C-alpha cells in the first residue's frame, strides 16, 4: 500500500486492531504501525499506535468510524 494517511492514533494495539477489523468489514484495507517491540508489549513505547489507510480511502474510512462512534475523528495527520 502506498500513499498512506494516518487517520487515527490509539493508546493500545488492541483498540487499533478493533477499528482495523471494522474497516475491513467495510472493505477498506488498513495498516497498523506502532513501536511495541515486535508486539512484546500491548502498548506503544512512543508515539501511539497509528492506523493508516490509502489516501483515496481516507475520507470514507473516517466517515465509517465516525458513524460507528457518533463522534468526529480529529487525529488525521
N, C-alpha and C positions, 0 to 999 in steps of 0.2 A: 504494500500500500504506500503510495506516495502522495504528496500534498496533504499532509495530515494537519488537523486542527485539534487542539486540546479543548474539549467542551466542558469538562468539569474536573475538579480536584477533590479528592477524598482523603479522609484521615486513615482509612484502612483498605486493604486489598479486597476484603470481603464485600464492603459497600460498593466498590468499583465493579467487582465481578457480578453483583446482583443487577446493576444497571446495564452492564455489558450484555447480560443474558436477556434483559428486557428489550434492548435494541435488536438483538439477534432475532427475537420473535417477530420483530417488525422488519426483518430482512435488511438490517443495517450492520455492516461489519465494523468492528472496532478493535483497538489495541489498548492494552493497559501497560503503563510504564511506571515503575517505581524502584526506588533504591531500598530494597528489602532484603539484601544479602542473599539473593537467589531463593527467595521465599522462606528463608530461615526464620524471619520474623513476620508476624501478621500485620505489622505497621511499617510505614516508610521511615527510613532513617533520616531523610532530608527531602524537603520539597513536596511532600504528599504523594498520593497515588493518582496518576493522571489518566484520564480516559480520552483517547484520540479517535476521531473518525475522519473519513475522507472529506476534503473541503466541500465537495459537491453534496455531501450528505449532512453537513453540519447543521444547517437550519432545520431540516426535518427531524434530525436527532434531538435537537434542543426542544422543538415543539412536542415531540413524543414524551420526553422526560418531564417537561413542564406540565403536560396534561396529566401525567401519572401522579405527580406530586401536587398539582394545582398551585404551583408557585414558580416564579421566574428563576432561571439559572443565570448567575452573574459571574461564573468562573471562566468564561470563554477567553482564550488568550489569542 
